[in-house]
Amino acid sequence: MLAHCCVPYEYEYMPEKYGPPATGIKRFLLRTFLKSTVAGSSPYKKNSRTAPDFMIVDEREFETEKQRLIDYLNRTQDLGVEHFVAKPTQSMGMFTADEWNTMFYKHLDYHLVQFGV
């Protein structure tokens, strides 16, 4: 779960890991159908479908993944809101700083609540 929670941050800080950004019709469809789910105010629904890039199928070391997530959280905080003003995402185009914040928060909160943290 911790490795899975790192993926949104990897999209931002290591986009080359996931290939080129979505363009054209793919970006349009993702933006049209997913942006409100990902960056809107409503919480994620339980048992929502997971995108393939977010599937972690190999074994991971708990402490390593915990530290990676903490490092991403610290990096995001250190960069501050200015870093995310009118910044494009890997898949849905331009997001506001508030949309970036909502996306990061909602995903992490969903899983922390899921595991009773």
N, CA, C and O atoms as CSV, one atom per row, in Angstrom:
chain,resi,resn,atom,element,x,y,z
A,1,MET,N,N,0.819,-1.184,0.000
A,1,MET,CA,C,0.000,0.000,0.000
A,1,MET,C,C,0.867,1.253,0.000
A,1,MET,O,O,0.538,2.223,-0.682
A,2,LEU,N,N,1.967,1.254,0.750
A,2,LEU,CA,C,2.830,2.435,0.772
A,2,LEU,C,C,3.453,2.697,-0.600
A,2,LEU,O,O,3.545,3.849,-1.026
A,3,ALA,N,N,3.874,1.655,-1.286
A,3,ALA,CA,C,4.427,1.820,-2.637
A,3,ALA,C,C,3.354,2.377,-3.570
A,3,ALA,O,O,3.636,3.250,-4.392
A,4,HIS,N,N,2.149,1.886,-3.447
A,4,HIS,CA,C,1.022,2.370,-4.244
A,4,HIS,C,C,0.779,3.856,-3.962
A,4,HIS,O,O,0.504,4.620,-4.887
A,5,CYS,N,N,0.876,4.269,-2.706
A,5,CYS,CA,C,0.653,5.666,-2.331
A,5,CYS,C,C,1.742,6.590,-2.863
A,5,CYS,O,O,1.539,7.802,-2.931
A,6,CYS,N,N,2.883,6.045,-3.238
A,6,CYS,CA,C,3.969,6.850,-3.805
A,6,CYS,C,C,3.728,7.194,-5.276
A,6,CYS,O,O,4.316,8.147,-5.786
A,7,VAL,N,N,2.887,6.447,-5.953
A,7,VAL,CA,C,2.731,6.613,-7.398
A,7,VAL,C,C,2.328,8.034,-7.811
A,7,VAL,O,O,2.926,8.559,-8.750
A,8,PRO,N,N,1.347,8.691,-7.165
A,8,PRO,CA,C,1.038,10.061,-7.600
A,8,PRO,C,C,2.240,11.001,-7.520
A,8,PRO,O,O,2.388,11.902,-8.346
A,9,TYR,N,N,3.085,10.788,-6.535
A,9,TYR,CA,C,4.283,11.617,-6.386
A,9,TYR,C,C,5.315,11.254,-7.459
A,9,TYR,O,O,6.017,12.130,-7.964
A,10,GLU,N,N,5.409,9.981,-7.804
A,10,GLU,CA,C,6.307,9.569,-8.885
A,10,GLU,C,C,5.866,10.179,-10.208
A,10,GLU,O,O,6.704,10.589,-11.012
A,11,TYR,N,N,4.557,10.241,-10.442
A,11,TYR,CA,C,4.058,10.898,-11.653
A,11,TYR,C,C,4.579,12.331,-11.734
A,11,TYR,O,O,4.923,12.812,-12.814
A,12,GLU,N,N,4.633,12.995,-10.613
A,12,GLU,CA,C,5.100,14.385,-10.576
A,12,GLU,C,C,6.617,14.472,-10.629
A,12,GLU,O,O,7.157,15.260,-11.405
A,13,TYR,N,N,7.312,13.689,-9.828
A,13,TYR,CA,C,8.751,13.857,-9.672
A,13,TYR,C,C,9.591,12.940,-10.553
A,13,TYR,O,O,10.783,13.187,-10.732
A,14,MET,N,N,9.000,11.897,-11.101
A,14,MET,CA,C,9.723,10.957,-11.967
A,14,MET,C,C,8.850,10.573,-13.160
A,14,MET,O,O,8.639,9.382,-13.388
A,15,PRO,N,N,8.338,11.531,-13.927
A,15,PRO,CA,C,7.377,11.206,-14.991
A,15,PRO,C,C,7.936,10.265,-16.051
A,15,PRO,O,O,7.181,9.527,-16.684
A,16,GLU,N,N,9.254,10.285,-16.249
A,16,GLU,CA,C,9.862,9.415,-17.262
A,16,GLU,C,C,9.639,7.937,-16.955
A,16,GLU,O,O,9.688,7.103,-17.859
A,17,LYS,N,N,9.397,7.613,-15.703
A,17,LYS,CA,C,9.143,6.226,-15.303
A,17,LYS,C,C,7.860,5.691,-15.945
A,17,LYS,O,O,7.712,4.483,-16.132
A,18,TYR,N,N,6.943,6.589,-16.277
A,18,TYR,CA,C,5.632,6.190,-16.789
A,18,TYR,C,C,5.419,6.534,-18.255
A,18,TYR,O,O,4.301,6.435,-18.761
A,19,GLY,N,N,6.475,6.933,-18.933
A,19,GLY,CA,C,6.371,7.227,-20.355
A,19,GLY,C,C,5.937,8.656,-20.616
A,19,GLY,O,O,5.802,9.456,-19.690
A,20,PRO,N,N,5.719,8.972,-21.893
A,20,PRO,CA,C,5.365,10.352,-22.239
A,20,PRO,C,C,3.978,10.724,-21.719
A,20,PRO,O,O,3.131,9.853,-21.518
A,21,PRO,N,N,3.752,12.012,-21.504
A,21,PRO,CA,C,2.429,12.447,-21.046
A,21,PRO,C,C,1.341,12.095,-22.059
A,21,PRO,O,O,1.594,11.994,-23.260
A,22,ALA,N,N,0.146,11.914,-21.552
A,22,ALA,CA,C,-0.997,11.659,-22.427
A,22,ALA,C,C,-1.242,12.907,-23.281
A,22,ALA,O,O,-1.079,14.034,-22.814
A,23,THR,N,N,-1.632,12.688,-24.525
A,23,THR,CA,C,-1.926,13.797,-25.432
A,23,THR,C,C,-3.215,13.506,-26.190
A,23,THR,O,O,-3.759,12.404,-26.123
A,24,GLY,N,N,-3.681,14.499,-26.898
A,24,GLY,CA,C,-4.811,14.339,-27.797
A,24,GLY,C,C,-6.055,13.783,-27.148
A,24,GLY,O,O,-6.471,14.221,-26.075
A,25,ILE,N,N,-6.639,12.810,-27.819
A,25,ILE,CA,C,-7.915,12.236,-27.382
A,25,ILE,C,C,-7.783,11.534,-26.029
A,25,ILE,O,O,-8.701,11.578,-25.210
A,26,LYS,N,N,-6.646,10.893,-25.800
A,26,LYS,CA,C,-6.454,10.216,-24.514
A,26,LYS,C,C,-6.496,11.223,-23.375
A,26,LYS,O,O,-7.173,10.999,-22.372
A,27,ARG,N,N,-5.782,12.322,-23.522
A,27,ARG,CA,C,-5.787,13.364,-22.483
A,27,ARG,C,C,-7.185,13.941,-22.324
A,27,ARG,O,O,-7.644,14.165,-21.204
A,28,PHE,N,N,-7.860,14.183,-23.437
A,28,PHE,CA,C,-9.223,14.715,-23.383
A,28,PHE,C,C,-10.147,13.789,-22.602
A,28,PHE,O,O,-10.905,14.241,-21.744
A,29,LEU,N,N,-10.083,12.494,-22.899
A,29,LEU,CA,C,-10.946,11.520,-22.212
A,29,LEU,C,C,-10.609,11.421,-20.728
A,29,LEU,O,O,-11.510,11.401,-19.889
A,30,LEU,N,N,-9.329,11.359,-20.401
A,30,LEU,CA,C,-8.937,11.287,-18.987
A,30,LEU,C,C,-9.383,12.537,-18.235
A,30,LEU,O,O,-9.895,12.452,-17.119
A,31,ARG,N,N,-9.184,13.685,-18.852
A,31,ARG,CA,C,-9.571,14.943,-18.220
A,31,ARG,C,C,-11.091,15.009,-18.048
A,31,ARG,O,O,-11.584,15.408,-16.993
A,32,THR,N,N,-11.818,14.621,-19.073
A,32,THR,CA,C,-13.275,14.703,-19.054
A,32,THR,C,C,-13.883,13.750,-18.035
A,32,THR,O,O,-14.800,14.127,-17.305
A,33,PHE,N,N,-13.385,12.527,-17.979
A,33,PHE,CA,C,-14.037,11.512,-17.162
A,33,PHE,C,C,-13.379,11.251,-15.809
A,33,PHE,O,O,-14.020,10.679,-14.927
A,34,LEU,N,N,-12.131,11.648,-15.620
A,34,LEU,CA,C,-11.452,11.337,-14.364
A,34,LEU,C,C,-11.093,12.538,-13.496
A,34,LEU,O,O,-10.961,12.405,-12.279
A,35,LYS,N,N,-10.937,13.692,-14.102
A,35,LYS,CA,C,-10.454,14.831,-13.333
A,35,LYS,C,C,-11.340,15.119,-12.124
A,35,LYS,O,O,-10.819,15.351,-11.033
A,36,SER,N,N,-12.651,15.112,-12.284
A,36,SER,CA,C,-13.530,15.420,-11.153
A,36,SER,C,C,-13.425,14.357,-10.063
A,36,SER,O,O,-13.582,14.667,-8.881
A,37,THR,N,N,-13.165,13.122,-10.443
A,37,THR,CA,C,-12.983,12.054,-9.453
A,37,THR,C,C,-11.662,12.223,-8.719
A,37,THR,O,O,-11.603,12.097,-7.496
A,38,VAL,N,N,-10.617,12.506,-9.458
A,38,VAL,CA,C,-9.269,12.590,-8.906
A,38,VAL,C,C,-9.039,13.877,-8.118
A,38,VAL,O,O,-8.416,13.855,-7.056
A,39,ALA,N,N,-9.539,14.992,-8.634
A,39,ALA,CA,C,-9.226,16.291,-8.032
A,39,ALA,C,C,-10.451,17.049,-7.527
A,39,ALA,O,O,-10.344,18.202,-7.107
A,40,GLY,N,N,-11.607,16.406,-7.569
A,40,GLY,CA,C,-12.818,17.046,-7.075
A,40,GLY,C,C,-12.983,16.865,-5.578
A,40,GLY,O,O,-12.190,16.179,-4.931
A,41,SER,N,N,-14.016,17.483,-5.036
A,41,SER,CA,C,-14.185,17.492,-3.580
A,41,SER,C,C,-14.780,16.201,-3.010
A,41,SER,O,O,-14.642,15.951,-1.812
A,42,SER,N,N,-15.424,15.391,-3.817
A,42,SER,CA,C,-16.028,14.154,-3.298
A,42,SER,C,C,-14.961,13.111,-3.011
A,42,SER,O,O,-14.013,12.957,-3.781
A,43,PRO,N,N,-15.115,12.390,-1.895
A,43,PRO,CA,C,-14.132,11.336,-1.588
A,43,PRO,C,C,-14.229,10.189,-2.594
A,43,PRO,O,O,-15.248,10.009,-3.261
A,44,TYR,N,N,-13.155,9.426,-2.684
A,44,TYR,CA,C,-13.174,8.245,-3.545
A,44,TYR,C,C,-14.203,7.249,-3.029
A,44,TYR,O,O,-14.419,7.129,-1.823
A,45,LYS,N,N,-14.829,6.542,-3.948
A,45,LYS,CA,C,-15.755,5.485,-3.563
A,45,LYS,C,C,-14.954,4.265,-3.137
A,45,LYS,O,O,-13.873,4.006,-3.665
A,46,LYS,N,N,-15.491,3.520,-2.181
A,46,LYS,CA,C,-14.827,2.287,-1.749
A,46,LYS,C,C,-14.721,1.319,-2.914
A,46,LYS,O,O,-15.615,1.224,-3.755
A,47,ASN,N,N,-13.604,0.602,-2.939
A,47,ASN,CA,C,-13.341,-0.406,-3.966
A,47,ASN,C,C,-13.311,0.171,-5.378
A,47,ASN,O,O,-13.695,-0.497,-6.338
A,48,SER,N,N,-12.852,1.422,-5.499
A,48,SER,CA,C,-12.709,2.033,-6.815
A,48,SER,C,C,-11.666,1.270,-7.617
A,48,SER,O,O,-10.743,0.678,-7.057
A,49,ARG,N,N,-11.822,1.293,-8.911
A,49,ARG,CA,C,-10.872,0.614,-9.784
A,49,ARG,C,C,-9.527,1.336,-9.764
A,49,ARG,O,O,-9.473,2.565,-9.732
A,50,THR,N,N,-8.458,0.572,-9.784
A,50,THR,CA,C,-7.102,1.110,-9.748
A,50,THR,C,C,-6.508,1.130,-11.151
A,50,THR,O,O,-6.594,0.142,-11.880
A,51,ALA,N,N,-5.910,2.246,-11.525
A,51,ALA,CA,C,-5.244,2.356,-12.825
A,51,ALA,C,C,-4.040,1.418,-12.866
A,51,ALA,O,O,-3.405,1.187,-11.837
A,52,PRO,N,N,-3.719,0.879,-14.030
A,52,PRO,CA,C,-2.607,-0.073,-14.133
A,52,PRO,C,C,-1.289,0.433,-13.555
A,52,PRO,O,O,-0.568,-0.339,-12.922
A,53,ASP,N,N,-0.956,1.700,-13.753
A,53,ASP,CA,C,0.302,2.234,-13.218
A,53,ASP,C,C,0.355,2.189,-11.696
A,53,ASP,O,O,1.437,2.215,-11.109
A,54,PHE,N,N,-0.803,2.122,-11.062
A,54,PHE,CA,C,-0.872,2.145,-9.599
A,54,PHE,C,C,-0.850,0.744,-8.986
A,54,PHE,O,O,-0.799,0.601,-7.764
A,55,MET,N,N,-0.889,-0.274,-9.820
A,55,MET,CA,C,-0.867,-1.654,-9.331
A,55,MET,C,C,0.560,-2.029,-8.942
A,55,MET,O,O,1.479,-1.938,-9.756
A,56,ILE,N,N,0.732,-2.440,-7.722
A,56,ILE,CA,C,2.038,-2.892,-7.240
A,56,ILE,C,C,1.936,-4.408,-7.081
A,56,ILE,O,O,1.198,-4.905,-6.230
A,57,VAL,N,N,2.674,-5.124,-7.898
A,57,VAL,CA,C,2.534,-6.583,-7.916
A,57,VAL,C,C,3.736,-7.315,-7.338
A,57,VAL,O,O,3.675,-8.520,-7.093
A,58,ASP,N,N,4.829,-6.586,-7.119
A,58,ASP,CA,C,6.017,-7.237,-6.571
A,58,ASP,C,C,6.107,-6.981,-5.070
A,58,ASP,O,O,5.399,-6.136,-4.522
A,59,GLU,N,N,6.986,-7.725,-4.426
A,59,GLU,CA,C,7.206,-7.564,-2.987
A,59,GLU,C,C,7.981,-6.280,-2.732
A,59,GLU,O,O,8.878,-5.920,-3.494
A,60,ARG,N,N,7.627,-5.600,-1.659
A,60,ARG,CA,C,8.324,-4.379,-1.279
A,60,ARG,C,C,8.675,-4.442,0.195
A,60,ARG,O,O,8.035,-5.151,0.971
A,61,GLU,N,N,9.686,-3.700,0.566
A,61,GLU,CA,C,10.133,-3.610,1.945
A,61,GLU,C,C,9.382,-2.466,2.622
A,61,GLU,O,O,9.446,-1.325,2.165
A,62,PHE,N,N,8.674,-2.765,3.704
A,62,PHE,CA,C,7.820,-1.798,4.376
A,62,PHE,C,C,8.577,-0.515,4.744
A,62,PHE,O,O,8.139,0.581,4.397
A,63,GLU,N,N,9.698,-0.647,5.437
A,63,GLU,CA,C,10.433,0.536,5.902
A,63,GLU,C,C,10.946,1.384,4.734
A,63,GLU,O,O,10.954,2.612,4.820
A,64,THR,N,N,11.366,0.751,3.667
A,64,THR,CA,C,11.839,1.476,2.484
A,64,THR,C,C,10.711,2.292,1.872
A,64,THR,O,O,10.880,3.471,1.560
A,65,GLU,N,N,9.556,1.652,1.702
A,65,GLU,CA,C,8.417,2.343,1.092
A,65,GLU,C,C,7.867,3.427,2.008
A,65,GLU,O,O,7.425,4.477,1.540
A,66,LYS,N,N,7.894,3.178,3.289
A,66,LYS,CA,C,7.469,4.191,4.260
A,66,LYS,C,C,8.353,5.424,4.136
A,66,LYS,O,O,7.849,6.547,4.107
A,67,GLN,N,N,9.658,5.227,4.064
A,67,GLN,CA,C,10.581,6.353,3.956
A,67,GLN,C,C,10.420,7.075,2.624
A,67,GLN,O,O,10.497,8.302,2.573
A,68,ARG,N,N,10.198,6.330,1.549
A,68,ARG,CA,C,9.966,6.969,0.232
A,68,ARG,C,C,8.749,7.885,0.296
A,68,ARG,O,O,8.791,9.015,-0.189
A,69,LEU,N,N,7.671,7.398,0.892
A,69,LEU,CA,C,6.459,8.213,0.992
A,69,LEU,C,C,6.710,9.452,1.848
A,69,LEU,O,O,6.291,10.551,1.485
A,70,ILE,N,N,7.381,9.283,2.966
A,70,ILE,CA,C,7.708,10.432,3.823
A,70,ILE,C,C,8.562,11.437,3.042
A,70,ILE,O,O,8.337,12.643,3.132
A,71,ASP,N,N,9.528,10.948,2.285
A,71,ASP,CA,C,10.386,11.834,1.496
A,71,ASP,C,C,9.569,12.609,0.456
A,71,ASP,O,O,9.793,13.802,0.256
A,72,TYR,N,N,8.623,11.933,-0.206
A,72,TYR,CA,C,7.767,12.621,-1.180
A,72,TYR,C,C,6.900,13.676,-0.503
A,72,TYR,O,O,6.726,14.772,-1.036
A,73,LEU,N,N,6.363,13.355,0.650
A,73,LEU,CA,C,5.544,14.329,1.379
A,73,LEU,C,C,6.375,15.544,1.774
A,73,LEU,O,O,5.930,16.681,1.619
A,74,ASN,N,N,7.571,15.305,2.281
A,74,ASN,CA,C,8.461,16.411,2.653
A,74,ASN,C,C,8.862,17.245,1.443
A,74,ASN,O,O,8.887,18.474,1.513
A,75,ARG,N,N,9.174,16.583,0.340
A,75,ARG,CA,C,9.558,17.305,-0.878
A,75,ARG,C,C,8.419,18.187,-1.368
A,75,ARG,O,O,8.632,19.337,-1.750
A,76,THR,N,N,7.213,17.642,-1.354
A,76,THR,CA,C,6.039,18.398,-1.797
A,76,THR,C,C,5.826,19.618,-0.910
A,76,THR,O,O,5.558,20.717,-1.395
A,77,GLN,N,N,5.948,19.411,0.373
A,77,GLN,CA,C,5.786,20.527,1.308
A,77,GLN,C,C,6.892,21.568,1.111
A,77,GLN,O,O,6.617,22.768,1.116
A,78,ASP,N,N,8.122,21.125,0.940
A,78,ASP,CA,C,9.248,22.046,0.754
A,78,ASP,C,C,9.097,22.879,-0.523
A,78,ASP,O,O,9.440,24.061,-0.535
A,79,LEU,N,N,8.585,22.268,-1.593
A,79,LEU,CA,C,8.404,22.995,-2.847
A,79,LEU,C,C,7.341,24.079,-2.711
A,79,LEU,O,O,7.440,25.137,-3.332
A,80,GLY,N,N,6.339,23.814,-1.910
A,80,GLY,CA,C,5.296,24.799,-1.653
A,80,GLY,C,C,4.293,24.922,-2.783
A,80,GLY,O,O,4.445,24.337,-3.855
A,81,VAL,N,N,3.283,25.690,-2.509
A,81,VAL,CA,C,2.171,25.857,-3.436
A,81,VAL,C,C,2.620,26.450,-4.774
A,81,VAL,O,O,2.055,26.115,-5.815
A,82,GLU,N,N,3.615,27.314,-4.758
A,82,GLU,CA,C,4.064,27.978,-5.983
A,82,GLU,C,C,4.494,26.978,-7.064
A,82,GLU,O,O,4.310,27.217,-8.257
A,83,HIS,N,N,5.060,25.874,-6.629
A,83,HIS,CA,C,5.522,24.851,-7.579
A,83,HIS,C,C,4.363,24.246,-8.369
A,83,HIS,O,O,4.556,23.784,-9.494
A,84,PHE,N,N,3.181,24.244,-7.800
A,84,PHE,CA,C,2.045,23.557,-8.401
A,84,PHE,C,C,1.033,24.491,-9.068
A,84,PHE,O,O,-0.012,24.034,-9.531
A,85,VAL,N,N,1.323,25.775,-9.122
A,85,VAL,CA,C,0.417,26.724,-9.771
A,85,VAL,C,C,0.470,26.491,-11.282
A,85,VAL,O,O,1.538,26.555,-11.891
A,86,ALA,N,N,-0.700,26.217,-11.880
A,86,ALA,CA,C,-0.818,26.009,-13.333
A,86,ALA,C,C,0.225,25.029,-13.848
A,86,ALA,O,O,0.914,25.299,-14.831
A,87,LYS,N,N,0.333,23.899,-13.181
A,87,LYS,CA,C,1.305,22.863,-13.543
A,87,LYS,C,C,0.554,21.690,-14.159
A,87,LYS,O,O,-0.432,21.220,-13.591
A,88,PRO,N,N,1.009,21.210,-15.320
A,88,PRO,CA,C,0.318,20.080,-15.942
A,88,PRO,C,C,0.584,18.755,-15.222
A,88,PRO,O,O,1.655,18.539,-14.656
A,89,THR,N,N,-0.398,17.897,-15.258
A,89,THR,CA,C,-0.240,16.531,-14.758
A,89,THR,C,C,0.257,15.662,-15.901
A,89,THR,O,O,0.287,16.100,-17.051
A,90,GLN,N,N,0.638,14.465,-15.600
A,90,GLN,CA,C,1.130,13.521,-16.597
A,90,GLN,C,C,0.000,13.055,-17.525
A,90,GLN,O,O,0.243,12.709,-18.681
A,91,SER,N,N,-1.224,13.048,-17.017
A,91,SER,CA,C,-2.290,12.445,-17.797
A,91,SER,C,C,-3.469,13.352,-18.119
A,91,SER,O,O,-4.164,13.111,-19.106
A,92,MET,N,N,-3.719,14.392,-17.319
A,92,MET,CA,C,-4.941,15.176,-17.500
A,92,MET,C,C,-4.716,16.643,-17.818
A,92,MET,O,O,-5.666,17.425,-17.797
A,93,GLY,N,N,-3.510,17.028,-18.106
A,93,GLY,CA,C,-3.256,18.420,-18.446
A,93,GLY,C,C,-3.122,19.304,-17.221
A,93,GLY,O,O,-2.771,18.841,-16.136
A,94,MET,N,N,-3.407,20.576,-17.412
A,94,MET,CA,C,-3.191,21.586,-16.390
A,94,MET,C,C,-4.081,21.385,-15.172
A,94,MET,O,O,-5.284,21.153,-15.293
A,95,PHE,N,N,-3.471,21.479,-14.002
A,95,PHE,CA,C,-4.171,21.485,-12.718
A,95,PHE,C,C,-3.811,22.769,-11.995
A,95,PHE,O,O,-2.717,23.306,-12.167
A,96,THR,N,N,-4.728,23.252,-11.196
A,96,THR,CA,C,-4.404,24.354,-10.297
A,96,THR,C,C,-3.658,23.775,-9.095
A,96,THR,O,O,-3.618,22.560,-8.904
A,97,ALA,N,N,-3.075,24.648,-8.298
A,97,ALA,CA,C,-2.408,24.194,-7.076
A,97,ALA,C,C,-3.409,23.502,-6.155
A,97,ALA,O,O,-3.069,22.509,-5.512
A,98,ASP,N,N,-4.637,24.012,-6.082
A,98,ASP,CA,C,-5.669,23.369,-5.251
A,98,ASP,C,C,-6.013,21.974,-5.757
A,98,ASP,O,O,-6.230,21.063,-4.958
A,99,GLU,N,N,-6.064,21.796,-7.065
A,99,GLU,CA,C,-6.360,20.475,-7.626
A,99,GLU,C,C,-5.226,19.496,-7.337
A,99,GLU,O,O,-5.481,18.333,-7.023
A,100,TRP,N,N,-3.987,19.948,-7.438
A,100,TRP,CA,C,-2.852,19.098,-7.070
A,100,TRP,C,C,-2.974,18.690,-5.605
A,100,TRP,O,O,-2.829,17.515,-5.267
A,101,ASN,N,N,-3.235,19.650,-4.751
A,101,ASN,CA,C,-3.358,19.383,-3.321
A,101,ASN,C,C,-4.472,18.375,-3.053
A,101,ASN,O,O,-4.293,17.424,-2.293
A,102,THR,N,N,-5.614,18.592,-3.680
A,102,THR,CA,C,-6.748,17.682,-3.491
A,102,THR,C,C,-6.403,16.282,-3.963
A,102,THR,O,O,-6.718,15.305,-3.284
A,103,MET,N,N,-5.760,16.174,-5.119
A,103,MET,CA,C,-5.399,14.862,-5.651
A,103,MET,C,C,-4.461,14.118,-4.695
A,103,MET,O,O,-4.698,12.955,-4.366
A,104,PHE,N,N,-3.401,14.789,-4.252
A,104,PHE,CA,C,-2.469,14.150,-3.327
A,104,PHE,C,C,-3.174,13.758,-2.031
A,104,PHE,O,O,-3.009,12.639,-1.544
A,105,TYR,N,N,-3.949,14.667,-1.481
A,105,TYR,CA,C,-4.633,14.426,-0.207
A,105,TYR,C,C,-5.636,13.274,-0.312
A,105,TYR,O,O,-5.616,12.353,0.504
A,106,LYS,N,N,-6.515,13.330,-1.320
A,106,LYS,CA,C,-7.582,12.332,-1.418
A,106,LYS,C,C,-7.030,10.913,-1.529
A,106,LYS,O,O,-7.535,9.992,-0.887
A,107,HIS,N,N,-6.003,10.743,-2.338
A,107,HIS,CA,C,-5.464,9.399,-2.536
A,107,HIS,C,C,-4.845,8.860,-1.248
A,107,HIS,O,O,-5.107,7.727,-0.842
A,108,LEU,N,N,-4.029,9.684,-0.622
A,108,LEU,CA,C,-3.378,9.238,0.609
A,108,LEU,C,C,-4.406,9.025,1.723
A,108,LEU,O,O,-4.344,8.024,2.436
A,109,ASP,N,N,-5.333,9.942,1.873
A,109,ASP,CA,C,-6.364,9.823,2.902
A,109,ASP,C,C,-7.206,8.560,2.704
A,109,ASP,O,O,-7.524,7.867,3.670
A,110,TYR,N,N,-7.561,8.265,1.467
A,110,TYR,CA,C,-8.364,7.071,1.165
A,110,TYR,C,C,-7.691,5.824,1.724
A,110,TYR,O,O,-8.336,4.992,2.362
A,111,HIS,N,N,-6.397,5.702,1.483
A,111,HIS,CA,C,-5.689,4.497,1.903
A,111,HIS,C,C,-5.364,4.492,3.400
A,111,HIS,O,O,-5.366,3.432,4.025
A,112,LEU,N,N,-5.091,5.637,3.967
A,112,LEU,CA,C,-4.854,5.676,5.412
A,112,LEU,C,C,-6.126,5.303,6.159
A,112,LEU,O,O,-6.069,4.553,7.133
A,113,VAL,N,N,-7.259,5.808,5.727
A,113,VAL,CA,C,-8.538,5.434,6.337
A,113,VAL,C,C,-8.819,3.946,6.110
A,113,VAL,O,O,-9.279,3.249,7.015
A,114,GLN,N,N,-8.542,3.472,4.911
A,114,GLN,CA,C,-8.762,2.065,4.573
A,114,GLN,C,C,-8.039,1.136,5.552
A,114,GLN,O,O,-8.552,0.077,5.914
A,115,PHE,N,N,-6.851,1.546,5.970
A,115,PHE,CA,C,-6.056,0.721,6.861
A,115,PHE,C,C,-6.115,1.165,8.322
A,115,PHE,O,O,-5.348,0.693,9.161
A,116,GLY,N,N,-7.035,2.077,8.606
A,116,GLY,CA,C,-7.254,2.480,9.986
A,116,GLY,C,C,-6.148,3.300,10.594
A,116,GLY,O,O,-5.939,3.269,11.807
A,117,VAL,N,N,-5.432,4.039,9.758
A,117,VAL,CA,C,-4.328,4.862,10.242
A,117,VAL,C,C,-4.844,6.254,10.558
A,117,VAL,O,O,-4.075,7.115,10.984
